Amino acid sequence: MALDKNALNYDNLDIREHGEGVAVVMLNRPDKRNALDVATIEELVKFFSSARQIGVRAVVLTGAGDHFCAGLDLVEHWKADRSPDDFMHVCLRWHEAFNKMEYGGVPIIAALKGAVVGGGLELASAAHIRVMDQSTYFALPEGQRGIFTGGGATIRVSDMIGKARMIDMILTGRVYQGQEAVDLGLAQYLVEGSSYDKALELAEKIAANLPLTNFAICSAISHLNNMSGMDAAYAEAVVAGVVNTQPAARARLEAFANKTAARVRPNG
C-alpha cells in the first residue's frame, strides 16, 4: 500500500497507514463537528475511487475531536444560497462518494462517537461495519431544519432500520443511543471504551482475508440486494464460482481439510 497524502492534496481528510493494508481516514474539521462541505465530499470521492487500486485492504473511518460527523455543513449551504439545480448536483456528488464506499469492494469500518447526525448518518450507513461508543447518538433532524435528506438516508438508513422508523426520525427529530441503536441496526457493535480501537481491531482482522473475497462481500452483496430474487440467485452463483475457486484460497482450504485451520467457536 502506498498512500501519498501530499500528492492527492487532501485538506479535510487526514489519511494514514496503519499496519499491513489498513488505512485510517479521519474527517478533519473538528471545529465544525466534521460537517460535510463540498470540498470534503470531493476528497471522499477521490480517496474511495482509488483505495483498492493503491492496495488498501480495509479502512477505518473516523472523525477528529468529539464527534464523528454532524452532517451537511448547514452554514456553507445557507451562505451558498444554491439554486435547485445546483443543490441537486451537490447531492449527486454525495451519492457518488457513498456509492464508491458501499460498492467499492474495500471493507470500511466506521468508528462512531458523539454526533452521527443527518448526513453524518448517511455517511456512516455507507460503511460496511459501524462501531459506536457510549457517547454516540443518531438523529435525522432534517424535518426540524426545513430540509430533506439528500445523501441516501431514504435508501441506506431505511434499509438498516425500516422505512417507518426512518420516517419517524425525520419527522420528530428522534434520537437513538446505546443498545437501542444497536438493536435497531444503526450499528453492529457497542463498546464501553474506544470505538476507534475496536474498529482498528476489526480492520486488522478483515485485512487478513483474501482481497477478492472481501471485494465480493463488500460489493456483490449490495448489488445482489438490488436485484430480483431470480437474478440475485444467478449472480450469486457466478460470484461464488469465481471467488470459491481462486488459487489464493487453496492453501486455506487445504488447512481446513487437514484440520489445521482455526476452528469456529462461540464467543466466551
N, C-alpha and C positions, 0 to 999 in steps of 0.2 A: 504494500500500500504506500502510495506517495502523495500525501496531501501537501499542497503548496498554497497556503492561505494568501500569501502576498501576490502570487501570480493570478489568483482568482479574485482578488480585490474585494474581500468581504469586510464590510464596515459594521454591520448589525448582527453578524453571527460570529461567535468565537468557536473555531473548529480545531480540535486537537486529536492526535492519535493516542490511543490507549492500548498497549499490548498488540497482539497479532490480529490485525484486521478490524479492530473496533475503533470507530470514530465517535467522539463526543461532540455534538452540535449544540451549542448554547445560544439561545436568544439573548442578545446582549444590549438590552435597553432597560436596565433596571429602574431608571428614573421614571419610565413610562409604564412600569409593571409589565414590560416586554410586549406592549401593544404592537400590533402588526400594521406597519405602514407600507406604502407601495414598495419602498426600497427593500424592506425585509422580505417581502413576498418574492421579489425578483431574485434575491440571494437564495431563498429556499428552492426556487425553480432551478437555479444554476447548480447548486450542490447536488440535489437529488436527481438531476438529469445525468450526472456523471459519476455518482457514487460507486456503482457496480463496476464501471469501466476502470476506475483507478484502484480497485482492489479492496474496497470497503466490504466487509463481511457482516457487519452488524453496526447499528447506530444507537447511541443513547442520546435522546433529545431532551433537553432541559432548559431552564431559564436562569439567568443571573438574578441574584437578590432573593427576595422572599416569595416571589410569585412565578408560576410557570408562564402564564400569558393571560392578559386581561382583554384580549380580543381586538377588534378593529380599533385603530387609533382614531377615536372619535373627534379629537381636536383637529387632526390633519383633514379628516373628512369634512368637518364643518368649515374650516378655512378654505378648502378647495372649492366648495360650492359647485359641485360637479353637475353636469347635465345627466339625464337618464342614460344616454348612450355612453358617456364617459364612465359612469359607475358600473354599468353592465360589463364593460371591458375590464375594469378593476376586478370585479367578481370572477370573470373568466380566468384571470391570472391566478387568483386564489385556487380555483378548481385545477388549474394546470399544476400548481405546486403540490396540492394534496393528492392529485392523481399520480404524480411522479412518486410520491411517498407510498401510497397504498399498492400501486401496481408495479412498482419498480423492481421488485424482487429482492430487495435488501431488507432484512428484518429491522424494524425500528421499535425501540423500547422507550416509551415516554416516561420520564421521571417527573412526577407531578407534585406540586406544592403550592400552597396559597391559592390564588385565583386561577381557575380554569373556566373562563367565563366567555360567553359569546363566541367570537371567532377563535378564542383560545381553546374552547371545547371542540370546535370544528377541526382545529389543528391536531389536537390530541386524538380525535377519533380517526384520523388518517394513519396513526401509528398502529402497529400490529399488537403490541402489548402495552398496557398502561399500569404503572405502579404509582400509588398515591400514598402520601404520608398523612399524619393526623391533622395537619394544617390545611389540607386540600379541600376546596369546595367547588362545586359545579353549578353553573347557572346559565340561562339563556335570557338575558334581560332586554332583548330587542323590543318586546311589546311595550315596556315602560319608556323606552327611548324613542318610540315613534318610528322604528325602522323594522326591517325584516332580514332574516338570515340570508346570506349570500355566498357562504363558503362551504355548503354541503351538509348543514345540520339536518335538513329535510331528508337527506339520503343516509348519512352515516350515523348520526345520533338517533334518528328514528329506527334504524336497523338495530342499534345496540339496545335501546330501552323500549321500543314500541312507539307507534305514532301518537297514541293517546297521551302517554307520559311526556313526550316531546312537546306536544301542543300545550299541555298544562304548564310546562316550564316556561314557554314563551309568553303565554297569556298572563300568568300570575307572577313571574319572576321567582318561582320556587327554587330554593337552594338545597342541594343534596350534599351530604358529608358522610364520612365514616363508613361503617359496614353497610348502611342502607345504599350508599352509592355503588359499592361492590355488588351487592345483591341485585341491583337493577342492571348491572352490566356496564356502568360507566368506567370501571377499572377492574382489572383481574387480580390485583394484589393490593393489600393494605398493610403497611408496615408501621411499627412503633418508632423506628429510628429514621434513617435517611432513605428516602425513595431513590436517590441517586445511587447509593451503594448497592441497593437491591437491583436496580436497573443495570448497573455495571456487571454485577454477578450474572444476571441472566444473559446479557450481551456476550460475555466471555464464553458462556456455555453454548449459546446458539452459534457463535462464530466458529466453533469446533465442528459443526455439522458440515456436510458437503455443500458447496455453494449452489450446485444445481438443484439439490433437494430443497434448500432454503428458498431458492428462486420460485420453485413450484408452489411451495406453501404460501409464500408472500405475494404471489402474483396470480397463479392459476385459480386459487380458491375464490378470490374476489371476482374473477371473470366468470367462473362456473356459477356463482350465485346470481349472475345477471342473465343466465340462460334459462330456457325451458328445461324441464326435467329430462326429457329425452336427449336434448342437445348436450346438457351437462354430463349425463352418463357417458355419452360417446366421447366428449372432450376429456373427461377424467381418465377414461381408458387409454386414450392417446398419450396424455401426460405421464401416466403410470408406465406405459410401455417404454417411454424414453428414460424416465428417471430411474425406474427399478432395474434397468439393465445397464446403467452407466458403469464403465470399467472401474471407476474410483470406488464404487460400492462393494466390489467383490471381496476385498480384504475384510470389510466389516461383516459381510455375510458369512465369510469363512470363519471368522471369530465366533459368530453365533452358532454355526454348525458344529464347531469344535468345542463349544461350551466354555470359551474363554472370554466372551463378551460380558460386559456388565449386565446383571440381571435386573429386570424391572421389579421394584419392590414398593410397597406403600410407604408413604412418609411416616416417620416416627417409629 
